[in-house]
Amino acid sequence: MQIPASPQSAAAIDILRKLRTEGHRAYLAGGCVRDLLLGREPKDYDVATSATPEIVLDMFPRTFAVGAHFGVVLVSAEFRGESTLTEVATFRTDGAYSDGRRPDEVCYTKSAEEDVQRRDFTINGLLLNPLSNDPDSRASVLDYVEGLADLQSGIIRAIGDPINRFEEDHLRMLRAVRFAARFQFRIDPATLAAIQSLARKIESVSRERVRDELTRMLTEGHARNAFELLDSTGLLAQVLPEVSRLKGVAQPPQFHPEGDVWTHTLMLLEQLESSSSMTLAWGALLHDIGKPATYQPPSGPGDRIRFNGHVEIGVSIAADICRRLRFSNEETAHILALVENHMRFGDAPRMKVSTLKRFFRLDRFSEHLALHRMDCMASSGNLDYYHFARERYESMPLDEVRPTPLLTGRDLITAGYQPGAAFKTMLHAVEEAQLEGAIRTTEEALELVRRQFPAITHAGKNE
């Protein structure tokens, strides 16, 4: 097996070599082994060893006992000028998980076979010895849980009793869905049944951990599959009931031949690439979240289904979701902006030049464009408004979209005007004319102020 050369892999192999030189068993473990066997480059490399945390802490010069109570030590090293952190975990067996997240106690063991029994899924329970000159090299992959067979068959299967595995850490239910979607695997029937029976217990998991798992599902390139699995497992109704309510909400067929709001949203998620930003991904998921609350059936012959005010309601619901999942203020602001502005593209060809330029000033406007394109492709397929906005946006110089102001409040004071509430109105009028191309100099701006606001004298009194 060829391990990609990187500072991370080099650091992990160096740790393995040193541990084995001192007589300890040590292997690459978990997701890195799974990814290597699937021909994917791991993001990080973890080590499992028979050495206790105290031995690991003494053996390496730069270490962090971040989880020593659970047998986990971070080993810091530097390779080719890049700092690395490798998680080194002692073989262990776990006691009861009374909080549904961490074991109440752990017992160290010298047995790698006992250690893997506590892990979540068979494909994550594989161990690898990459040292070709080691006596164990003839068995470079250790598989005590039939993980190799499940990798080859494309199955996500809990190790041992799935009920026990999910009771130990309820987040594992979301991880099962994420892995199934990421690798396009199917969930083993017994494992799926356990998730369905325990789905309500996902409420005990911290909102930050739930948010992070959902974000990974949305941004790993298989978001539609992930959310269909969330729905079929019963997890969607628990973690995002607002999204679950999109199912069955009909739309006017002349604009949405694809079907209900749920189908439409899934079609947007299907377009998300693995390189998509988390804000765009959440914007795509939540863009029509206000439709169930604003659904209005046709009032009579010739009328159609309507969703009056769905954008405003959608922003409010999306804000509640972002607050509940503890998004940062910046992330929340951008997700809400995507929801708030996704319908404006239909008005773009009729916008005044100044209004269009202000539209283009939206933070990360490229994401607004991307969302609108996905929205169109998931409904009528008509991209006329998208092409209009994109062509104008890409052809318009930045200094026309965000020109240097011709006037400031200081300029007005210098010209003899008394500061007051009228300044905001005056400066807005100047900016409007500047964006429209009606004025280009400070002198023209001052003349516009004198002409449009004749009742405001230099002394700030009525003439």
Secondary structure, 3 states (H helix, E strand, C coil): CCCCCCHHHHHHHHHHHHHHHCCCCEEEECHHHHHHHCCCCCCCCEEEECCCHHHHHHHCCCEEEEEHHHCEEEEEEEECCEEEEEEEEECEEECCCCCCCCCCCEEECCCHHHHHCCCCEHHHCCEECCCCCCHHHHHCEECCCCHHHHHHHCEECECCCHHHHHHHCCCHHHHHHHHHHHHCCEECHHHHHHHHHHHHHHHHCCHHHHHHHHHHHHHCCCHHHHHHHHHHHCCHHHHCHHHHCCCCCCCCCCCCCCCCHHHHHHHHHCCCCCCCCHHHHHHHHHCCCCHHHHCECCCCCCCCCECCCHHHHHHHHHHHHHHHCCCCHHHHHHHHHHHHHCCHHHHHHHCCHHHHHHHHCCCCHHHHHHHHHHHHHCCCCCCHHHHHHHHHHHHCCHHHHCCCCCCCHHHHHHCCCCCCCHHHHHHHHHHHHHHHCCCCCHHHHHHHHHHHCCCCCCCCCCC
